Amino acid sequence: MSAAVPSVVEEEQQVVSLWSRALSVEELEDRPWSELMPWLDRYGSARTVALSALAPTARWWEVQSPADTAHEAGIPEMCAELARIYVTDHPDLRFADALRREVEVPVSALDLDAAAATVIARLPHAPTTAELFSRSPADLFVMRGSDRETVDEIVCAVLVATVLRDSDSAASAPGTAEMSAGSRTDVPALDLLLEDLAQLARWRMLSGDHESPLLRVELDEGAPEEVRTVAARIRALTALDLPVAPPGDPIAELGDYIEALPEPERQALRRRVRDGVDDPAAPSTFPFGTAVGDLLAALRVRVRPVASFDRILRDFPVLTRPVPALDAPLWKVLHRLDDRFEVADGWVAVPDLPDAEKQTRALLAEFESGNGVVEPAAVQATWTLPPDEFAAWTEYCGTAMFEGRLLAPRDDLPGRAAQVLEVLGDPHTADELVARMGVNADVHTLFAELSDDERFAVADDRWSLVEWDTDVVTAIRNRIARLVDDRHGSAPADVVETALVERFGISGDSARTFAAGGEFEVVDGRVRRRPRAHVPVSKPERTRRLYRLDDGWRLRIPVTRDHVRGAECAVPSAVAAIVGCDPGSEIVLPSRLGGQTLRWAGPAPLLGSIRRFLEDLGVDADGELFLDFRADGHFDVLPLRTVADNAEPLRKALALVGHTTPEVVPEDRMAEAFATALGLGAETRPRRILSAYRARRETDVVALLEEAWIRVRS
């Protein structure tokens, strides 16, 4: 369900502009499209279906002129679609080589919005279209502030100018000089700044953050007092200082919308809400900028990705108000009509409970130890979910709990034994382990499997983890965490000191140093966790679905509806570390489709929208792809290579770990390729490699490796 948003074409019809001229047949060229746009001839037969869909006449670009096509299709809309095709298929093709251009016009005559005009203004020597036509979409993508939407708009305007008669007259057409609503300045960046400030202020009002500064200013030490005064004034600017309209009433907006619908559609909407009758053809998104969309945007910030239904109702009482036209409370209407808002089993989830579970598991993975143990207190410190909700939600997700610790799923006995030993922190006999593990296994089986696993050592019939001797620092850190968490967040410093001295045989001074360092601090004689606002930075080699390839790294992700919509997506902290994005910072990675933002402002790093890449690749939701972070700093999105069902298991597995041409990897280099993907160096022993993939719980890769190597003797 979407609100009608006026298009650029509709807004500009009141003035004689580029877009209003494109609506008039008399203003359009009578030469064939292919003569005006030679790039259409080089388009290629493989994808002519995309062109054919734009107008009913067969091969219209060869047999019709824009003036002819205008009788059966909208020219601005066609140029917008042609622009998307041009940018996707010919990003490096200069406009001068692709279009017939005979005259120059001022860039201002292209009627670009403030964002696009600002990008053009950043080109050197660009007062007219001569400089612009010497560029390609790829050139525009590298300009500061550009994105796919902006480049598409610029290319669309160039195409529209190309199909107009005497396009130079646009420069002197009445109203063109004042084309974009009265207050435009001669500096597009200033217009853009004002628009962006207004949008930011509106969001702050919607989210209830009225008094925070809209802008931050950083000055060098020793800046003049006059400049400091200016900076102080800028920092004092808040949403309350701008004329922002108050949020609209979602109930009234829904009522007006439903009232305007034909009766059959109103009845279908009521059935969808009251009776749960789905209509696959019905739109199901309330866009930002509508009263309902604004409410959902503010609510989603609080949910991220799940929250108790009762708490959300307390925070947003408007959700309990009835929508008279549908005879249901607002929360139920949103649950039934918006597919990014689900209420079920006492939870509110964005976009739904299954996806919230996936996001939760990804967050827990950031805090997992090498054995798959998660300390709830560490996770809660970076999540807005209250402790009682956190415990209930992880239980709902089916996460196993042992002695106050969350345990990642483990398919084998040694894996579960390693988790139990890590939590307990002391050696145990096989009988004690079986009793504590809660698994259906006998002592002899456990003994045999632990004896064959390099993670374990045995002395006096008591099993321990080898890492307790090889990585004492981590073992001490885990013991401090257990002492602190078992005492509801803080433990007496003397108790911690005594426990460390007795368990690890270190001195009291060393124990006190450990208790006051790293993740812990001593305050008023008690040891507690240091406050943290972000997840810990994980090593790439230990990050699931992240693979090293050609000195770069590739992250395999499932494509979700949110990716298709253009939402940001969380990425592992290891990815941020690879590209040099520290907590609290933001970087822009160059890519073939323009700058790609990665920011780490909250608990976890977030990658900006990849929708333009999905459109370029033709990928929809429910598939898989790779986020490619190259050694030279460039970013790309790559499809997951499809391998034939009858292909060798190792070839299939190579595709899953990032190889786009698995068939060319030599037979004798396959083991090395799998080792390289996990950063195992020159390891070639199948047993070691398989063990490493099992430790990362790469179940799909493990299944294929086992199929190929299960009988290989190392």
C-alpha positions as CSV (number, residue, x, y, z in Angstrom):
1,M,0.0,0.0,0.0
2,S,1.7,3.1,-1.1
3,A,0.8,6.8,-1.2
4,A,0.8,8.7,-4.4
5,V,4.0,10.6,-4.7
6,P,4.1,13.4,-7.3
7,S,6.8,12.7,-9.9
8,V,9.2,15.2,-11.3
9,V,7.2,15.3,-14.5
10,E,4.0,16.2,-12.6
11,E,5.6,18.9,-10.5
12,E,7.2,20.6,-13.6
13,Q,4.2,20.8,-15.8
14,Q,3.4,24.3,-14.7
15,V,6.6,25.7,-16.3
16,V,8.0,25.4,-19.8
17,S,10.8,23.0,-18.9
18,L,12.6,20.0,-20.2
19,W,9.9,17.6,-18.8
20,S,6.8,19.6,-19.9
21,R,8.3,19.8,-23.4
22,A,8.8,16.0,-23.5
23,L,5.0,15.7,-23.0
24,S,4.3,17.6,-26.2
25,V,4.4,15.7,-29.5
26,E,5.2,19.0,-31.3
27,E,8.4,19.4,-29.2
28,L,9.8,16.0,-30.0
29,E,12.2,14.9,-32.7
30,D,10.9,13.2,-35.9
31,R,14.1,11.3,-36.6
32,P,14.3,7.7,-35.5
33,W,15.4,6.8,-32.0
34,S,18.3,4.8,-33.3
35,E,19.6,7.8,-35.2
36,L,19.3,10.0,-32.1
37,M,20.7,7.3,-29.8
38,P,23.2,5.1,-31.7
39,W,23.8,3.1,-28.5
40,L,20.4,1.4,-29.1
41,D,21.9,-0.2,-32.3
42,R,24.8,-1.7,-30.3
43,Y,22.4,-2.9,-27.6
44,G,22.5,-6.5,-28.8
45,S,19.7,-9.0,-29.5
46,A,20.2,-10.9,-26.2
47,R,18.3,-8.3,-24.3
48,T,16.1,-6.6,-26.8
49,V,13.1,-7.8,-24.8
50,A,13.9,-5.1,-22.3
51,L,13.5,-2.5,-25.0
52,S,10.5,-4.1,-26.6
53,A,8.6,-3.9,-23.3
54,L,8.8,-0.1,-23.3
55,A,6.4,0.5,-26.3
56,P,3.8,-1.7,-28.1
57,T,5.3,-1.3,-31.6
58,A,7.8,-4.0,-32.5
59,R,11.4,-2.7,-32.7
60,W,10.1,0.8,-32.1
61,W,13.6,2.2,-31.7
62,E,14.3,1.4,-35.4
63,V,10.9,2.2,-37.0
64,Q,9.7,5.1,-34.9
65,S,10.7,8.6,-33.9
66,P,10.1,10.0,-30.4
67,A,7.2,12.0,-31.9
68,D,5.7,8.8,-33.2
69,T,6.2,6.9,-29.9
70,A,4.6,9.7,-27.9
71,H,1.2,8.6,-29.2
72,E,1.5,5.2,-27.5
73,A,3.9,5.7,-24.6
74,G,5.1,8.4,-22.2
75,I,8.4,9.8,-23.3
76,P,9.7,10.8,-19.9
77,E,8.9,7.4,-18.5
78,M,10.5,5.7,-21.4
79,C,13.7,7.8,-21.0
80,A,13.8,6.9,-17.3
81,E,13.7,3.2,-18.2
82,L,16.2,3.7,-21.0
83,A,18.5,5.5,-18.5
84,R,18.4,2.5,-16.2
85,I,19.3,0.2,-19.1
86,Y,22.1,2.5,-20.2
87,V,23.6,2.7,-16.7
88,T,23.4,-1.0,-16.2
89,D,24.6,-2.3,-19.5
90,H,26.9,0.5,-20.7
91,P,28.4,2.2,-17.6
92,D,31.7,3.1,-19.4
93,L,30.1,4.4,-22.6
94,R,30.5,8.2,-23.0
95,F,27.3,10.1,-23.8
96,A,29.1,11.8,-26.7
97,D,29.7,8.3,-28.3
98,A,26.2,7.1,-27.5
99,L,23.9,10.0,-28.4
100,R,23.5,12.4,-31.3
101,R,24.2,15.8,-29.9
102,E,24.4,18.9,-32.1
103,V,24.0,21.8,-29.7
104,E,25.2,22.7,-26.2
105,V,22.8,23.9,-23.5
106,P,23.3,25.1,-20.0
107,V,23.3,22.2,-17.5
108,S,20.7,24.2,-15.5
109,A,18.3,23.5,-18.5
110,L,18.2,19.8,-17.6
111,D,15.9,20.5,-14.6
112,L,17.9,18.3,-12.2
113,D,17.0,18.1,-8.6
114,A,19.4,19.5,-6.0
115,A,21.3,16.2,-5.4
116,A,21.9,15.6,-9.1
117,A,22.7,19.3,-9.9
118,T,25.3,19.2,-7.0
119,V,27.0,16.2,-8.6
120,I,27.2,17.9,-12.0
121,A,28.5,21.1,-10.4
122,R,31.4,19.0,-9.0
123,L,32.5,18.2,-12.6
124,P,35.3,20.6,-13.7
125,H,34.2,23.1,-16.4
126,A,30.6,22.0,-16.5
127,P,28.4,25.1,-17.1
128,T,27.1,23.4,-20.3
129,T,26.3,19.9,-21.5
130,A,29.6,19.8,-23.5
131,E,31.6,18.7,-20.4
132,L,28.8,16.3,-19.3
133,F,28.6,14.6,-22.7
134,S,32.4,13.9,-22.5
135,R,31.6,11.7,-19.5
136,S,30.1,8.2,-18.9
137,P,27.9,6.9,-16.0
138,A,31.0,5.4,-14.5
139,D,32.6,8.9,-14.4
140,L,29.5,10.2,-12.6
141,F,29.6,7.4,-10.0
142,V,33.0,8.4,-8.7
143,M,31.9,12.0,-8.0
144,R,31.3,12.8,-4.3
145,G,27.7,12.3,-3.2
146,S,26.6,10.3,-6.3
147,D,24.5,7.1,-6.1
148,R,22.5,5.0,-8.5
149,E,19.4,7.2,-8.2
150,T,21.3,10.4,-8.9
151,V,23.1,8.9,-11.9
152,D,19.9,7.5,-13.3
153,E,18.3,10.9,-13.1
154,I,21.2,12.7,-14.8
155,V,21.2,10.1,-17.6
156,C,17.4,10.3,-18.0
157,A,17.7,14.1,-18.3
158,V,20.4,13.7,-21.0
159,L,18.2,11.3,-22.9
160,V,15.2,13.6,-22.7
161,A,17.2,16.5,-24.0
162,T,18.4,14.4,-26.9
163,V,14.8,13.6,-28.1
164,L,13.7,17.3,-28.1
165,R,13.6,19.5,-31.1
166,D,15.9,22.5,-30.9
167,S,17.0,21.5,-27.4
168,D,19.1,24.7,-27.1
169,S,15.9,26.6,-26.9
170,A,15.3,25.1,-23.4
171,A,17.9,27.5,-22.1
172,S,15.8,30.5,-23.0
173,A,12.3,28.9,-22.5
174,P,10.1,30.9,-20.2
175,G,10.3,29.7,-16.7
176,T,13.4,27.5,-17.2
177,A,15.7,29.9,-15.4
178,E,13.5,29.7,-12.4
179,M,12.8,26.0,-13.0
180,S,12.8,24.5,-9.6
181,A,10.5,26.4,-7.5
182,G,11.4,29.9,-6.6
183,S,14.1,29.7,-3.9
184,R,16.8,27.9,-5.9
185,T,20.2,29.5,-5.6
186,D,23.1,29.5,-8.1
187,V,24.9,27.0,-5.9
188,P,23.1,23.6,-6.0
189,A,24.9,22.3,-3.0
190,L,23.2,25.0,-0.9
191,D,19.8,23.9,-2.1
192,L,20.7,20.3,-1.3
193,L,21.9,21.3,2.2
194,L,18.6,23.0,3.0
195,E,16.6,20.1,1.7
196,D,18.7,17.6,3.6
197,L,18.5,19.6,6.9
198,A,14.8,19.8,6.6
199,Q,14.5,16.0,6.0
200,L,16.9,15.3,8.9
201,A,14.9,17.7,11.2
202,R,11.7,15.9,10.2
203,W,13.2,12.5,11.1
204,R,14.4,13.8,14.5
205,M,10.8,15.1,15.2
206,L,9.3,11.7,14.3
207,S,11.7,9.8,16.5
208,G,11.2,12.1,19.4
209,D,14.7,13.5,19.4
210,H,13.8,17.2,19.2
211,E,16.8,18.8,20.9
212,S,19.9,17.0,19.6
213,P,22.2,19.0,17.3
214,L,21.5,18.4,13.6
215,L,25.1,19.1,12.7
216,R,28.5,18.5,14.3
217,V,31.4,20.7,13.7
218,E,35.0,19.8,14.4
219,L,37.6,22.6,14.6
220,D,41.4,22.5,14.7
221,E,43.1,23.6,17.9
222,G,43.6,27.3,17.9
223,A,40.8,28.3,15.5
224,P,39.8,32.0,15.8
225,E,37.1,33.0,18.3
226,E,34.9,34.2,15.5
227,V,35.1,30.8,13.8
228,R,34.4,29.1,17.2
229,T,31.3,31.3,17.6
230,V,30.1,30.2,14.1
231,A,30.6,26.5,15.0
232,A,28.7,27.0,18.3
233,R,25.8,28.4,16.4
234,I,25.8,25.5,13.9
235,R,25.9,23.0,16.8
236,A,23.0,24.7,18.5
237,L,20.7,24.1,15.4
238,T,18.1,21.5,16.3
239,A,14.9,20.2,14.7
240,L,12.9,22.7,16.7
241,D,14.6,25.6,14.8
242,L,13.2,24.5,11.4
243,P,9.6,24.7,10.2
244,V,8.9,21.0,10.3
245,A,5.3,19.9,10.1
246,P,4.1,17.8,13.0
247,P,3.6,14.0,12.3
248,G,0.4,13.2,10.6
249,D,-2.4,11.0,12.1
250,P,-2.1,7.5,10.7
251,I,-5.6,6.6,11.7
252,A,-7.1,9.6,9.7
253,E,-4.7,8.9,6.8
254,L,-5.9,5.2,6.6
255,G,-9.5,6.3,6.8
256,D,-9.1,8.7,3.9
257,Y,-7.3,6.2,1.9
258,I,-9.9,3.5,2.4
259,E,-12.7,5.9,1.8
260,A,-11.3,6.7,-1.7
261,L,-11.2,3.1,-2.7
262,P,-13.9,1.4,-4.9
263,E,-16.2,-0.7,-2.8
264,P,-14.8,-4.1,-4.1
265,E,-11.3,-3.0,-3.0
266,R,-12.5,-1.9,0.4
267,Q,-14.2,-5.2,1.0
268,A,-11.0,-7.1,-0.1
269,L,-9.0,-4.9,2.3
270,R,-11.4,-5.7,5.2
271,R,-11.1,-9.4,4.5
272,R,-7.4,-9.2,4.5
273,V,-7.3,-7.5,7.9
274,R,-10.2,-9.2,9.7
275,D,-10.1,-12.6,8.2
276,G,-6.4,-13.0,7.3
277,V,-7.2,-13.5,3.6
278,D,-4.0,-12.7,1.7
279,D,-4.0,-11.0,-1.6
280,P,-0.6,-11.6,-3.4
281,A,-1.3,-8.9,-5.9
282,A,-2.0,-6.2,-3.3
283,P,0.8,-3.8,-2.5
284,S,2.1,-4.1,1.1
285,T,4.4,-1.2,1.9
286,F,3.7,2.0,3.7
287,P,6.4,4.4,2.3
288,F,8.3,6.9,4.5
289,G,6.7,10.3,4.0
290,T,3.2,9.1,4.8
291,A,1.8,9.2,8.3
292,V,1.7,5.4,8.6
293,G,5.1,5.0,7.0
294,D,6.6,7.6,9.4
295,L,5.1,5.8,12.4
296,L,6.6,2.5,11.1
297,A,10.0,4.0,10.5
298,A,10.1,5.3,14.1
299,L,8.9,2.0,15.4
300,R,11.4,-0.1,13.5
301,V,14.2,1.8,15.2
302,R,12.9,0.6,18.5
303,V,12.4,-2.9,17.4
304,R,15.7,-3.8,15.7
305,P,14.8,-6.6,14.9
306,V,12.4,-7.8,17.7
307,A,10.7,-6.5,20.8
308,S,8.1,-7.5,23.3
309,F,4.6,-6.7,21.9
310,D,3.4,-5.3,25.3
311,R,6.4,-2.9,25.6
312,I,5.9,-1.6,22.1
313,L,2.2,-0.9,22.8
314,R,3.2,1.0,25.9
315,D,5.7,3.1,23.9
316,F,3.4,3.6,20.9
317,P,-0.2,3.8,22.3
318,V,-1.5,4.9,18.9
319,L,-1.2,1.2,17.9
320,T,-4.1,0.3,20.2
321,R,-6.4,2.9,18.6
322,P,-9.1,1.4,16.3
323,V,-9.2,2.0,12.6
324,P,-12.9,2.5,12.1
325,A,-13.0,1.7,8.4
326,L,-11.5,-1.7,9.1
327,D,-12.9,-2.4,12.6
328,A,-9.5,-3.4,13.9
329,P,-6.7,-1.8,16.0
330,L,-3.9,-0.1,14.2
331,W,-1.3,-2.8,15.2
332,K,-3.4,-5.5,13.5
333,V,-3.9,-3.4,10.4
334,L,-0.1,-3.0,10.1
335,H,0.5,-6.6,10.8
336,R,-1.8,-7.7,8.0
337,L,-1.0,-5.0,5.5
338,D,2.7,-4.2,5.8
339,D,5.1,-7.1,5.2
340,R,7.9,-5.5,7.2
341,F,5.9,-5.6,10.5
342,E,4.8,-8.8,12.1
343,V,3.1,-9.5,15.4
344,A,3.2,-13.1,16.6
345,D,3.6,-15.0,19.8
346,G,3.9,-11.9,21.9
347,W,6.6,-10.3,19.8
348,V,6.9,-7.5,17.3
349,A,9.4,-8.3,14.6
350,V,10.9,-6.5,11.6
351,P,10.4,-7.7,9.0
352,D,9.2,-10.9,10.5
353,L,10.0,-13.5,13.2
354,P,12.1,-15.9,11.0
355,D,14.3,-13.0,9.8
356,A,14.6,-11.6,13.3
357,E,15.8,-15.1,14.4
358,K,18.4,-15.0,11.6
359,Q,19.6,-11.5,12.7
360,T,19.8,-12.6,16.3
361,R,21.9,-15.6,15.4
362,A,24.2,-13.4,13.4
363,L,24.6,-11.1,16.4
364,L,25.3,-13.9,18.7
365,A,27.9,-15.2,16.3
366,E,29.9,-12.0,16.8
367,F,30.2,-12.9,20.5
368,E,30.9,-16.6,20.1
369,S,34.2,-18.0,21.5
370,G,36.1,-20.5,19.3
371,N,34.0,-23.3,20.9
372,G,30.7,-21.5,20.2
373,V,30.0,-20.2,23.7
374,V,28.2,-16.8,24.1
375,E,28.1,-14.7,27.3
376,P,24.7,-13.2,27.5
377,A,25.9,-10.2,29.5
378,A,28.3,-9.2,26.7
379,V,25.5,-9.3,24.1
380,Q,23.0,-7.4,26.2
381,A,25.5,-4.6,26.7
382,T,25.2,-3.7,23.0
383,W,21.5,-4.5,22.5
384,T,18.5,-2.4,23.4
385,L,16.5,-5.5,24.4
386,P,15.9,-5.5,28.2
387,P,17.4,-8.5,30.0
388,D,14.1,-10.3,30.6
389,E,13.1,-10.0,27.0
390,F,16.6,-11.1,25.9
391,A,16.3,-14.3,27.9
392,A,12.8,-15.0,26.6
393,W,13.7,-14.2,23.0
394,T,16.9,-16.4,22.9
395,E,14.8,-19.2,24.4
396,Y,12.1,-18.6,21.8
397,C,14.9,-19.0,19.1
398,G,15.8,-22.4,20.6
399,T,19.3,-21.4,21.7
400,A,20.6,-23.9,24.2
401,M,21.6,-22.5,27.7
402,F,24.1,-24.1,30.0
403,E,25.2,-22.6,33.3
404,G,24.2,-19.1,32.3
405,R,25.9,-19.4,28.9
406,L,24.4,-19.6,25.4
407,L,25.7,-22.5,23.3
408,A,25.8,-22.4,19.6
409,P,24.5,-25.6,17.9
410,R,27.0,-28.4,17.7
411,D,26.5,-31.6,15.6
412,D,29.2,-33.8,17.3
413,L,30.1,-34.9,20.8
414,P,33.5,-33.3,20.9
415,G,32.0,-29.9,20.0
416,R,29.5,-30.0,22.8
417,A,32.2,-31.3,25.2
418,A,34.4,-28.4,24.3
419,Q,31.6,-26.0,25.1
420,V,30.8,-27.6,28.4
421,L,34.5,-27.6,29.5
422,E,34.9,-23.9,28.5
423,V,31.9,-22.9,30.6
424,L,32.9,-25.0,33.6
425,G,36.6,-23.9,33.4
426,D,38.0,-27.0,35.1
427,P,39.0,-30.5,34.1
428,H,36.3,-33.2,34.3
429,T,36.2,-37.0,33.9
430,A,34.3,-38.5,30.9
431,D,31.5,-39.7,33.3
432,E,31.1,-36.1,34.6
433,L,31.1,-34.7,31.1
434,V,28.4,-37.1,29.9
435,A,26.3,-36.2,32.9
436,R,26.7,-32.5,32.3
437,M,26.4,-32.4,28.5
438,G,22.8,-33.7,28.4
439,V,23.3,-35.9,25.4
440,N,22.4,-39.4,24.6
441,A,25.9,-40.9,24.5
442,D,27.9,-43.5,26.5
443,V,31.2,-42.8,28.2
444,H,33.2,-45.1,25.9
445,T,32.0,-43.3,22.8
446,L,32.9,-39.9,24.3
447,F,36.3,-41.2,25.4
448,A,37.1,-42.5,21.9
449,E,36.0,-39.3,20.2
450,L,37.9,-37.0,22.6
451,S,41.0,-39.1,22.3
452,D,40.9,-38.5,18.5
453,D,40.4,-34.7,18.8
454,E,43.4,-32.4,19.1
455,R,41.4,-29.8,21.1
456,F,41.5,-32.1,24.2
457,A,44.1,-33.3,26.7
458,V,43.7,-35.9,29.5
459,A,45.6,-36.3,32.8
460,D,44.5,-38.5,35.7
461,D,41.3,-39.5,33.8
462,R,40.3,-35.8,33.7
463,W,39.7,-34.1,30.4
464,S,40.7,-30.5,29.7
465,L,41.0,-28.1,26.8
466,V,44.5,-27.8,25.3
467,E,43.8,-24.0,24.8
468,W,43.9,-23.6,28.6
469,D,47.6,-24.2,28.4
470,T,48.3,-22.6,25.0
471,D,46.1,-19.5,25.5
472,V,46.1,-18.8,29.2
473,V,45.1,-15.2,28.8
474,T,41.8,-16.3,27.2
475,A,41.2,-18.8,29.9
476,I,41.8,-16.2,32.6
477,R,39.5,-13.8,30.8
478,N,36.7,-16.4,30.7
479,R,37.1,-17.2,34.4
480,I,36.7,-13.4,35.3
481,A,33.6,-13.2,33.1
482,R,32.1,-16.2,34.9
483,L,32.8,-14.7,38.4
484,V,31.4,-11.3,37.4
485,D,28.3,-12.6,35.6
486,D,27.4,-15.2,38.3
487,R,27.2,-12.2,40.8
488,H,24.8,-10.2,38.7
489,G,27.3,-8.0,37.0
490,S,30.1,-7.3,39.5
491,A,32.3,-9.3,41.8
492,P,34.5,-8.2,44.8
493,A,38.1,-7.6,43.5
494,D,39.6,-9.8,46.3
495,V,37.3,-12.7,45.4
496,V,38.4,-12.5,41.7
497,E,42.1,-12.2,42.7
498,T,41.9,-15.3,44.9
499,A,40.1,-17.3,42.3
500,L,42.7,-16.5,39.6
501,V,45.7,-17.2,41.9
502,E,44.3,-20.6,42.9
503,R,43.2,-21.7,39.4
504,F,46.1,-20.5,37.3
505,G,48.9,-20.1,39.8
506,I,49.7,-16.5,38.9
507,S,50.7,-13.8,41.3
508,G,48.3,-11.5,43.0
509,D,49.7,-8.5,41.1
510,S,49.1,-10.3,37.8
511,A,45.6,-11.3,38.9
512,R,44.8,-7.6,39.7
513,T,46.2,-6.6,36.3
514,F,43.9,-9.0,34.5
515,A,40.9,-7.9,36.6
516,A,41.4,-4.3,35.7
517,G,42.3,-4.7,32.0
518,G,40.7,-5.5,28.7
519,E,37.0,-6.0,28.9
520,F,36.9,-5.5,32.7
521,E,37.5,-2.7,35.1
522,V,37.6,-2.2,38.9
523,V,35.2,0.4,40.4
524,D,34.9,0.8,44.1
525,G,36.6,-2.5,44.8
526,R,34.4,-4.5,42.5
527,V,35.2,-6.0,39.1
528,R,32.7,-5.4,36.3
529,R,32.5,-5.4,32.5
530,R,33.6,-2.2,30.8
531,P,30.7,-0.4,29.1
532,R,30.8,-1.1,25.4
533,A,28.6,0.2,22.6
534,H,29.6,-2.2,19.8
535,V,30.2,-5.9,19.1
536,P,33.8,-7.2,19.5
537,V,35.9,-7.2,16.3
538,S,36.2,-10.8,15.1
539,K,39.0,-12.3,13.0
540,P,38.1,-12.9,9.4
541,E,39.4,-16.5,9.7
542,R,36.8,-17.2,12.3
543,T,33.9,-15.5,10.7
544,R,31.3,-17.9,9.2
545,R,30.7,-17.5,5.4
546,L,33.6,-15.2,4.9
547,Y,36.3,-16.5,2.6
548,R,39.7,-15.3,1.4
549,L,40.2,-15.2,-2.3
550,D,42.9,-13.5,-4.4
551,D,44.0,-11.3,-1.4
552,G,40.5,-10.1,-0.9
553,W,37.5,-11.5,1.0
554,R,34.1,-12.6,-0.1
555,L,31.1,-12.8,2.3
556,R,28.2,-15.1,1.2
557,I,24.8,-13.8,2.2
558,P,21.2,-14.7,1.5
559,V,19.3,-12.1,-0.4
560,T,16.3,-10.8,1.6
561,R,13.3,-8.6,0.9
562,D,15.0,-5.8,2.7
563,H,18.0,-6.0,0.4
564,V,15.6,-5.7,-2.6
565,R,13.9,-2.8,-1.0
566,G,17.2,-0.9,-0.5
567,A,17.6,-1.2,3.3
568,E,21.0,-1.2,5.0
569,C,22.2,-4.6,6.1
570,A,24.4,-5.7,9.0
571,V,27.8,-7.3,8.2
572,P,30.2,-9.1,10.5
573,S,32.7,-7.0,12.4
574,A,35.5,-8.8,10.6
575,V,34.3,-7.2,7.3
576,A,34.6,-3.7,8.9
577,A,38.1,-4.6,10.1
578,I,39.1,-5.8,6.6
579,V,38.2,-2.4,5.0
580,G,39.4,-0.3,7.9
581,C,36.1,0.9,9.3
582,D,36.5,1.4,13.0
583,P,33.6,1.7,15.5
584,G,32.1,5.1,15.3
585,S,33.4,5.8,11.8
586,E,32.1,5.7,8.2
587,I,33.9,5.0,5.0
588,V,32.9,4.9,1.3
589,L,34.3,2.1,-0.9
590,P,34.6,2.7,-4.6
591,S,32.7,0.3,-6.8
592,R,31.6,0.0,-10.5
593,L,28.2,1.5,-9.5
594,G,29.4,4.3,-7.4
595,G,30.5,4.7,-3.8
596,Q,29.4,2.1,-1.3
597,T,29.0,3.3,2.3
598,L,30.0,1.2,5.3
599,R,29.3,2.8,8.7
600,W,29.7,1.6,12.2
601,A,27.7,4.0,14.2
602,G,25.8,1.5,16.4
603,P,26.4,-1.9,17.8
604,A,27.3,-3.6,14.5
605,P,28.6,-2.3,11.2
606,L,26.0,-1.6,8.5
607,L,26.5,-1.8,4.7
608,G,24.5,0.7,2.7
609,S,21.9,-0.4,0.2
610,I,23.0,-2.9,-2.5
611,R,19.7,-2.7,-4.4
612,R,21.4,-1.2,-7.5
613,F,23.7,-4.2,-7.6
614,L,20.8,-6.6,-7.4
615,E,19.0,-4.8,-10.2
616,D,22.2,-4.9,-12.2
617,L,22.6,-8.7,-11.7
618,G,18.9,-9.5,-12.0
619,V,18.9,-11.1,-8.5
620,D,15.7,-11.4,-6.5
621,A,15.0,-12.3,-2.8
622,D,15.7,-15.8,-1.6
623,G,18.9,-16.4,-3.6
624,E,22.5,-16.1,-2.4
625,L,25.4,-13.8,-3.5
626,F,28.8,-12.6,-2.5
627,L,29.8,-9.2,-1.1
628,D,33.3,-8.8,-2.6
629,F,35.8,-6.7,-0.6
630,R,39.0,-6.5,-2.7
631,A,42.5,-5.9,-1.7
632,D,42.6,-2.6,-3.5
633,G,39.7,-1.3,-1.5
634,H,37.0,-1.7,-4.2
635,F,33.6,-3.3,-3.5
636,D,31.4,-5.4,-5.7
637,V,28.5,-7.8,-5.5
638,L,28.9,-11.1,-7.3
639,P,26.3,-13.8,-8.0
640,L,26.8,-17.2,-6.5
641,R,28.0,-19.5,-9.3
642,T,25.4,-22.0,-10.2
643,V,26.9,-25.5,-10.5
644,A,25.3,-28.5,-12.2
645,D,23.6,-31.0,-10.0
646,N,25.9,-33.8,-11.3
647,A,29.1,-31.8,-10.7
648,E,31.7,-33.1,-8.4
649,P,31.1,-32.3,-4.7
650,L,34.4,-30.4,-4.4
651,R,33.4,-28.2,-7.4
652,K,30.1,-27.4,-5.7
653,A,31.9,-26.5,-2.5
654,L,34.4,-24.3,-4.3
655,A,31.5,-22.2,-5.6
656,L,30.1,-21.9,-2.0
657,V,33.5,-20.5,-0.8
658,G,33.6,-17.7,-3.4
659,H,35.1,-19.2,-6.6
660,T,33.3,-17.9,-9.7
661,T,35.0,-20.4,-12.0
662,P,35.4,-23.6,-9.8
663,E,35.8,-25.7,-12.9
664,V,39.2,-24.3,-13.7
665,V,40.8,-25.1,-10.3
666,P,43.3,-27.9,-10.8
667,E,42.5,-31.2,-9.1
668,D,45.7,-31.2,-7.1
669,R,45.1,-27.6,-5.9
670,M,41.6,-28.1,-4.5
671,A,42.6,-28.8,-0.9
672,E,44.8,-25.8,-0.9
673,A,42.0,-23.6,-2.3
674,F,39.7,-24.7,0.6
675,A,42.5,-24.0,3.1
676,T,43.2,-20.6,1.6
677,A,39.6,-19.6,1.9
678,L,39.8,-20.0,5.7
679,G,43.3,-18.5,6.1
680,L,44.9,-21.9,6.8
681,G,48.0,-21.1,4.8
682,A,49.5,-24.0,2.8
683,E,47.5,-26.7,4.7
684,T,46.6,-29.6,2.4
685,R,45.5,-32.3,4.7
686,P,41.8,-33.0,4.2
687,R,41.3,-33.9,7.8
688,R,42.6,-30.6,9.1
689,I,40.7,-28.6,6.5
690,L,37.5,-30.4,7.2
691,S,37.9,-29.9,10.9
692,A,38.3,-26.2,10.4
693,Y,35.1,-25.9,8.4
694,R,33.3,-27.9,11.0
695,A,34.6,-25.6,13.7
696,R,33.1,-22.6,11.8
697,R,29.8,-24.6,11.4
698,E,29.9,-24.3,7.6
699,T,27.3,-27.1,7.4
700,D,26.6,-26.8,3.6
701,V,30.4,-26.8,2.8
702,V,31.1,-29.6,5.3
703,A,28.5,-31.8,3.8
704,L,30.1,-31.6,0.4
705,L,33.7,-32.0,1.7
706,E,32.5,-35.1,3.7
707,E,31.0,-36.5,0.5
708,A,34.3,-36.2,-1.3
709,W,36.8,-36.8,1.5
710,I,35.1,-39.1,4.0
711,R,37.2,-42.0,2.9
712,V,40.4,-40.1,2.4
713,R,43.1,-41.1,4.9
714,S,45.3,-38.2,6.1
